[in-house]
Amino acid sequence: MGGKRILLCIGGGVAAYKCLDLIRRARARGIAVTPAMTRAAAEFVTPLSVAALAGEKVHQALFDLTAEAEMGHIQLSRAADLLVVAPATADLMAKMAGGHADDLVSTLLMATDKPVLIAPAMNVRMWLHPATQRNLATLRADGVHVVGPDEGDMACGEFGPGRMAEPEAILAAAERLLAPKGRLAGRRILVTSGPTHEPIDPVRYIANRSSGKQGMAIAAALRDEGAAVTLVTGPTNEPAPAGVSLLRVETAREMLAAVESALPTEAAIFAAAVADWRAAEESGRKLKKDGSGAVPDLKLAENPDILRTISGLPPGRRPALVVGFAAETNDVVENAAAKRARKGCDWIVANDVSGGVMGGARNAVSILDASGREDWPEMGKEEVARRLAARIADWFAAETASC
């Protein structure tokens, strides 16, 4: 990474102190850091500390006569290979989404033609607020890359999503954006992963044994090929790969909404094991046994069919390549072929889950498309993901060559 330069835009949040470690790590890897700070950021970390670690002047004032005589805000944004916003506060994200440029940092972000990576950090309620989620969707649509936020204890005493990603994760995401691009560079790809949980009452839910391992591995492999990946995942203990835009959901209906919000993309890989049914009516209280042996009359409703919904979108809205997964326990290839025809997807990845595939580390799959069937031997899920990412890259290369 020697010779690369990051313009680090530090926002005004408690997590600003983590930027000191981020700067130290970046410089240790040969990446130069030019720091810019909002006025509020200086309330949390001193410009002197930032300058000492960066080995460069901290830029704070938009109306610096010396710098602006040389169009400083333009030169700062153009001289960097990547802009990193950490912490990206709710206010900074709103400014970016709205195109505001009323201080140095927001002006730098408007004046750049380089990639932008944000590391959101804020109170859990601010993060979950509809306005912040709208701004996030706008920024993603504008091509802004996102790392985090993580879930955990907050300085305010609450718990949930909103903690800024750790410096190592931010740097890993930055390095991927700075690295030579893979064959999928410039491609936006959606991946779904994990199970969904469909609530029955406040303590019970309908689910399945999916761990999310395969979907997470696919997202990482596509990222490594240079794609800008949006990962929509149901509840899972698997760590999400750094350098992807992450959307966490619980239910099938939430997953469909998240998928639709991430469009348009050029490809969509539906590896999630979405529950087919949900409770028609969720009880607001825990269902109790009454001692009579009577079983609750649990009525089920069909969940939305995410794969069929996206496969059926009109041209211009539908991804050019839609890949589904078929987890089968018998007549695997035959059932998968029927599912591909029924759902309208381009490829279907068939796998036999009658053993320990769900939650396990290995998989054996067959790829079915319009030209036939391709059987792969059993291998680790990471290797399945790499081969699938390579196949997708080959498909796009062939499509480009035929145009």
C-alpha positions as CSV (number, residue, x, y, z in Angstrom):
1,M,0.0,0.0,0.0
2,G,3.0,2.3,-0.1
3,G,2.4,5.5,-1.9
4,K,-1.3,5.6,-1.2
5,R,-3.0,8.5,0.7
6,I,-6.1,8.7,2.8
7,L,-7.9,11.9,3.5
8,L,-9.3,11.2,7.0
9,C,-12.4,13.2,7.8
10,I,-13.0,13.0,11.6
11,G,-16.5,13.8,12.7
12,G,-17.7,15.0,16.1
13,G,-18.5,11.9,18.1
14,V,-17.2,10.0,21.1
15,A,-15.6,7.4,18.8
16,A,-13.3,10.1,17.4
17,Y,-10.6,8.8,19.8
18,K,-10.3,5.6,17.7
19,C,-9.0,7.6,14.8
20,L,-5.7,8.0,16.6
21,D,-5.2,4.2,16.4
22,L,-6.5,4.2,12.8
23,I,-3.9,6.8,11.8
24,R,-1.1,4.8,13.6
25,R,-2.1,1.6,11.9
26,A,-2.4,3.2,8.4
27,R,1.0,4.8,8.6
28,A,2.6,1.5,9.8
29,R,1.3,0.0,6.6
30,G,2.8,2.7,4.4
31,I,-0.4,4.7,3.9
32,A,-0.1,8.5,4.3
33,V,-3.0,10.2,6.2
34,T,-4.1,13.8,5.7
35,P,-6.4,14.7,8.6
36,A,-9.4,17.0,8.4
37,M,-11.6,17.6,11.4
38,T,-15.0,19.2,12.0
39,R,-15.3,21.8,14.7
40,A,-17.2,19.3,16.9
41,A,-14.5,16.6,16.5
42,A,-12.0,18.9,18.3
43,E,-14.2,18.6,21.4
44,F,-13.4,14.8,21.5
45,V,-9.8,14.6,20.3
46,T,-7.2,17.3,20.1
47,P,-5.9,18.4,16.7
48,L,-2.4,18.3,18.2
49,S,-2.7,14.6,18.9
50,V,-4.0,13.9,15.4
51,A,-1.3,16.0,13.8
52,A,1.5,14.3,15.9
53,L,0.4,10.8,14.8
54,A,-0.3,11.7,11.1
55,G,2.9,13.7,10.8
56,E,0.8,16.3,8.9
57,K,-1.1,19.5,9.5
58,V,-4.7,19.1,10.6
59,H,-7.1,20.9,8.3
60,Q,-10.1,22.5,10.1
61,A,-11.1,25.8,8.6
62,L,-12.9,26.2,5.3
63,F,-12.1,29.9,5.2
64,D,-8.3,29.5,5.6
65,L,-7.1,32.4,3.4
66,T,-3.7,30.9,2.6
67,A,-5.1,27.5,1.7
68,E,-8.2,28.8,-0.2
69,A,-6.0,31.1,-2.3
70,E,-4.8,27.8,-3.7
71,M,-8.3,26.3,-3.8
72,G,-7.2,24.1,-0.8
73,H,-10.4,22.2,-0.4
74,I,-10.3,21.1,-4.0
75,Q,-6.6,20.1,-3.8
76,L,-7.1,18.2,-0.5
77,S,-9.8,16.0,-1.9
78,R,-8.1,15.4,-5.2
79,A,-4.7,14.6,-3.7
80,A,-6.1,11.6,-1.8
81,D,-6.7,8.1,-3.2
82,L,-9.6,7.6,-0.8
83,L,-11.7,9.6,1.6
84,V,-12.5,8.0,5.0
85,V,-15.1,9.5,7.2
86,A,-14.7,8.2,10.8
87,P,-16.7,8.7,12.8
88,A,-19.5,9.4,10.4
89,T,-22.0,11.0,12.7
90,A,-25.8,11.2,12.0
91,D,-25.2,14.9,11.2
92,L,-22.4,14.2,8.8
93,M,-24.3,11.5,7.0
94,A,-27.3,13.8,6.6
95,K,-25.1,16.5,5.1
96,M,-23.5,14.1,2.7
97,A,-26.9,12.7,1.6
98,G,-28.4,16.2,1.2
99,G,-25.4,17.6,-0.6
100,H,-24.6,20.2,2.0
101,A,-21.2,22.0,2.0
102,D,-21.1,24.4,4.9
103,D,-17.8,23.5,6.6
104,L,-14.5,22.1,5.5
105,V,-15.3,18.4,5.9
106,S,-18.6,18.5,4.1
107,T,-17.1,20.7,1.3
108,L,-14.2,18.2,0.9
109,L,-16.8,15.4,0.5
110,M,-18.7,17.3,-2.1
111,A,-15.6,18.3,-4.0
112,T,-14.1,14.8,-4.4
113,D,-14.2,12.4,-7.3
114,K,-12.5,9.7,-5.3
115,P,-14.0,6.7,-3.5
116,V,-15.5,7.5,-0.1
117,L,-15.7,5.1,2.9
118,I,-17.8,6.0,5.9
119,A,-17.7,4.4,9.4
120,P,-21.0,5.3,11.1
121,A,-21.1,5.9,14.8
122,M,-24.0,7.2,16.9
123,N,-26.5,6.3,19.5
124,V,-28.6,3.2,18.7
125,R,-31.8,5.2,18.4
126,M,-30.2,7.7,16.1
127,W,-28.9,4.9,13.9
128,L,-32.3,3.2,13.7
129,H,-34.2,6.5,13.1
130,P,-35.9,6.4,9.7
131,A,-34.1,9.6,8.7
132,T,-30.7,8.0,9.2
133,Q,-31.7,4.9,7.4
134,R,-33.0,7.0,4.5
135,N,-29.7,8.9,4.4
136,L,-27.8,5.6,4.5
137,A,-29.8,4.3,1.5
138,T,-29.1,7.5,-0.4
139,L,-25.4,7.3,0.3
140,R,-25.2,3.6,-0.8
141,A,-27.1,4.5,-4.0
142,D,-24.5,7.3,-4.6
143,G,-21.7,4.7,-4.4
144,V,-20.5,5.5,-0.9
145,H,-18.9,2.5,0.8
146,V,-19.9,1.6,4.4
147,V,-18.1,-0.3,7.2
148,G,-20.0,-1.0,10.4
149,P,-21.5,0.0,12.6
150,D,-20.9,-2.7,15.2
151,E,-23.3,-3.8,17.9
152,G,-22.4,-3.4,21.6
153,D,-22.4,-1.2,24.7
154,M,-22.6,2.6,24.0
155,A,-21.1,5.5,25.9
156,C,-24.6,6.6,26.6
157,G,-25.3,3.4,28.5
158,E,-27.5,1.8,25.8
159,F,-26.8,-1.4,23.8
160,G,-27.3,-2.1,20.1
161,P,-26.0,-1.2,16.6
162,G,-24.2,2.1,16.4
163,R,-20.7,1.6,17.7
164,M,-18.0,2.6,15.2
165,A,-16.2,-0.3,13.6
166,E,-12.8,-1.0,15.1
167,P,-9.8,0.7,13.5
168,E,-8.5,-2.7,12.1
169,A,-11.8,-3.3,10.3
170,I,-11.9,0.3,8.9
171,L,-8.3,-0.1,7.7
172,A,-9.1,-3.5,6.1
173,A,-12.0,-1.9,4.2
174,A,-9.9,1.0,3.1
175,E,-7.1,-1.3,1.9
176,R,-9.5,-3.2,-0.2
177,L,-10.7,0.0,-1.9
178,L,-7.0,1.0,-2.4
179,A,-5.9,-2.3,-3.7
180,P,-5.7,-3.1,-7.4
181,K,-9.2,-3.9,-8.6
182,G,-10.4,-7.4,-9.3
183,R,-12.4,-8.6,-12.3
184,L,-15.7,-7.4,-10.7
185,A,-14.4,-3.9,-10.1
186,G,-17.2,-1.4,-10.5
187,R,-19.9,-4.0,-10.2
188,R,-22.6,-3.7,-7.5
189,I,-23.7,-7.0,-6.2
190,L,-26.3,-8.0,-3.6
191,V,-25.9,-11.1,-1.4
192,T,-28.4,-12.5,1.2
193,S,-27.3,-14.8,4.0
194,G,-28.4,-16.6,7.1
195,P,-31.8,-17.7,8.3
196,T,-34.8,-15.6,9.1
197,H,-36.6,-15.7,12.4
198,E,-40.4,-15.4,12.3
199,P,-41.9,-14.6,15.7
200,I,-44.7,-16.7,17.2
201,D,-44.8,-14.9,20.5
202,P,-42.2,-12.7,22.4
203,V,-39.9,-15.7,23.1
204,R,-40.5,-18.2,20.3
205,Y,-40.0,-18.1,16.6
206,I,-40.0,-20.2,13.4
207,A,-36.4,-20.7,12.0
208,N,-34.1,-23.2,10.4
209,R,-30.5,-24.4,10.9
210,S,-28.8,-22.0,8.5
211,S,-25.6,-20.6,10.0
212,G,-24.9,-18.0,7.3
213,K,-21.4,-19.3,6.7
214,Q,-21.9,-19.8,2.9
215,G,-23.5,-16.4,2.3
216,M,-20.8,-14.6,4.3
217,A,-18.1,-16.4,2.4
218,I,-19.8,-15.5,-1.0
219,A,-19.9,-11.8,0.1
220,A,-16.2,-11.9,1.0
221,A,-15.2,-13.6,-2.3
222,L,-17.1,-11.1,-4.4
223,R,-15.5,-8.3,-2.4
224,D,-12.1,-9.8,-3.1
225,E,-12.9,-9.8,-6.8
226,G,-13.5,-6.0,-6.5
227,A,-17.3,-5.9,-6.4
228,A,-19.1,-3.3,-4.2
229,V,-21.1,-5.8,-2.1
230,T,-24.3,-5.2,-0.1
231,L,-24.9,-8.0,2.3
232,V,-28.4,-8.5,3.7
233,T,-28.2,-11.1,6.5
234,G,-30.7,-12.7,8.9
235,P,-29.7,-13.5,12.5
236,T,-26.4,-15.3,12.6
237,N,-23.3,-15.6,14.8
238,E,-21.0,-15.5,11.8
239,P,-18.9,-12.4,11.6
240,A,-19.7,-10.3,8.6
241,P,-16.7,-9.6,6.3
242,A,-15.2,-6.2,6.4
243,G,-15.5,-4.0,3.4
244,V,-19.1,-4.7,2.5
245,S,-22.3,-2.7,3.1
246,L,-24.1,-4.6,5.8
247,L,-27.9,-4.7,6.4
248,R,-29.1,-6.9,9.3
249,V,-32.7,-8.1,9.4
250,E,-34.8,-10.6,11.4
251,T,-37.8,-11.6,9.3
252,A,-38.5,-12.5,5.6
253,R,-40.6,-9.3,5.2
254,E,-37.7,-7.3,6.5
255,M,-35.3,-9.1,4.3
256,L,-37.4,-8.3,1.2
257,A,-37.6,-4.6,2.1
258,A,-33.8,-4.5,2.6
259,V,-33.2,-6.2,-0.7
260,E,-35.5,-3.8,-2.5
261,S,-33.8,-0.8,-0.8
262,A,-30.4,-2.1,-2.1
263,L,-31.4,-2.2,-5.7
264,P,-30.4,-1.5,-8.4
265,T,-27.5,-3.9,-8.5
266,E,-25.9,-5.8,-11.4
267,A,-26.2,-9.2,-9.7
268,A,-28.0,-10.7,-6.8
269,I,-27.1,-13.9,-5.0
270,F,-29.8,-15.3,-2.7
271,A,-28.0,-17.6,-0.4
272,A,-30.3,-16.9,2.6
273,A,-32.5,-19.7,3.9
274,V,-35.7,-17.7,4.2
275,A,-38.5,-19.2,6.3
276,D,-41.4,-20.3,4.0
277,W,-44.0,-19.5,6.6
278,R,-44.7,-17.2,9.5
279,A,-47.3,-17.1,12.2
280,A,-50.4,-15.6,10.8
281,E,-50.9,-13.7,14.0
282,E,-48.0,-13.0,16.4
283,S,-49.1,-13.3,20.0
284,G,-48.1,-10.3,22.1
285,R,-47.8,-12.6,25.2
286,K,-46.0,-15.8,25.7
287,L,-48.2,-18.8,24.8
288,K,-48.8,-20.9,28.0
289,K,-49.7,-24.5,28.6
290,D,-52.9,-24.8,30.5
291,G,-52.3,-28.4,31.8
292,S,-55.1,-29.9,29.6
293,G,-52.7,-31.2,27.0
294,A,-54.3,-28.9,24.4
295,V,-51.9,-27.7,21.7
296,P,-52.2,-24.1,20.5
297,D,-53.9,-23.7,17.1
298,L,-50.9,-22.1,15.3
299,K,-52.1,-20.8,11.9
300,L,-49.4,-20.1,9.4
301,A,-49.2,-17.5,6.6
302,E,-46.9,-17.7,3.5
303,N,-43.9,-15.4,3.5
304,P,-43.0,-13.3,0.5
305,D,-41.0,-15.1,-2.1
306,I,-37.9,-12.9,-2.3
307,L,-36.1,-14.8,-5.1
308,R,-39.2,-14.9,-7.3
309,T,-40.0,-11.3,-6.6
310,I,-36.6,-10.0,-7.7
311,S,-36.4,-12.4,-10.6
312,G,-39.7,-11.1,-11.9
313,L,-38.8,-7.4,-11.8
314,P,-38.9,-5.6,-15.2
315,P,-35.7,-4.9,-17.2
316,G,-33.8,-1.9,-15.7
317,R,-34.8,-2.8,-12.2
318,R,-34.0,-6.6,-12.3
319,P,-30.3,-7.4,-11.7
320,A,-28.7,-8.8,-14.9
321,L,-27.8,-12.0,-13.1
322,V,-30.0,-13.5,-10.4
323,V,-28.6,-16.6,-8.6
324,G,-30.8,-18.6,-6.2
325,F,-29.9,-21.5,-3.8
326,A,-31.8,-24.7,-3.4
327,A,-31.3,-26.5,-0.1
328,E,-32.7,-30.0,-0.7
329,T,-32.7,-33.3,1.1
330,N,-33.8,-35.6,-1.8
331,D,-33.9,-35.6,-5.6
332,V,-31.6,-32.6,-5.2
333,V,-30.9,-31.7,-8.9
334,E,-34.5,-32.4,-10.0
335,N,-36.0,-30.3,-7.3
336,A,-33.4,-27.5,-7.9
337,A,-34.2,-27.5,-11.7
338,A,-37.9,-27.2,-10.9
339,K,-37.2,-24.4,-8.5
340,R,-35.2,-22.5,-11.1
341,A,-38.0,-22.7,-13.6
342,R,-40.6,-21.7,-10.9
343,K,-38.7,-18.8,-9.5
344,G,-37.4,-17.4,-12.9
345,C,-33.8,-17.0,-11.7
346,D,-30.8,-17.3,-14.1
347,W,-28.8,-19.8,-12.0
348,I,-29.6,-22.1,-9.1
349,V,-27.0,-23.5,-6.7
350,A,-28.2,-26.9,-5.6
351,N,-26.9,-28.5,-2.4
352,D,-27.8,-31.5,-0.4
353,V,-28.5,-30.5,3.2
354,S,-29.5,-33.9,4.5
355,G,-26.2,-34.2,6.3
356,G,-24.3,-31.5,8.3
357,V,-24.1,-28.9,5.6
358,M,-26.2,-26.3,7.4
359,G,-23.8,-25.0,10.1
360,G,-20.9,-27.1,8.7
361,A,-17.7,-25.9,7.1
362,R,-18.0,-27.9,3.8
363,N,-20.4,-28.0,0.9
364,A,-20.9,-29.9,-2.4
365,V,-23.0,-28.1,-5.0
366,S,-24.3,-28.3,-8.5
367,I,-24.9,-25.1,-10.6
368,L,-27.9,-25.2,-13.0
369,D,-28.3,-22.6,-15.6
370,A,-29.8,-22.3,-19.1
371,S,-27.0,-24.3,-20.7
372,G,-27.1,-27.3,-18.3
373,R,-25.6,-28.5,-15.1
374,E,-22.1,-28.2,-13.5
375,D,-21.2,-30.5,-10.6
376,W,-18.6,-29.4,-8.1
377,P,-16.9,-31.8,-5.7
378,E,-17.2,-31.3,-1.9
379,M,-15.0,-28.5,-0.7
380,G,-14.8,-25.8,2.0
381,K,-17.5,-23.2,1.9
382,E,-14.8,-20.5,1.3
383,E,-13.6,-22.4,-1.8
384,V,-17.2,-22.8,-3.1
385,A,-17.6,-19.0,-2.6
386,R,-14.3,-18.3,-4.5
387,R,-15.3,-20.5,-7.4
388,L,-18.8,-19.0,-7.6
389,A,-17.3,-15.5,-7.6
390,A,-15.0,-16.5,-10.4
391,R,-17.9,-18.0,-12.4
392,I,-19.8,-14.7,-11.9
393,A,-16.8,-12.7,-13.1
394,D,-16.5,-15.0,-16.2
395,W,-20.2,-14.5,-16.9
396,F,-19.8,-10.7,-16.9
397,A,-16.7,-10.9,-19.0
398,A,-18.5,-12.9,-21.6
399,E,-21.5,-10.6,-21.5
400,T,-19.3,-7.6,-22.0
401,A,-17.4,-9.3,-24.9
402,S,-20.7,-10.1,-26.7
403,C,-22.0,-6.5,-26.6
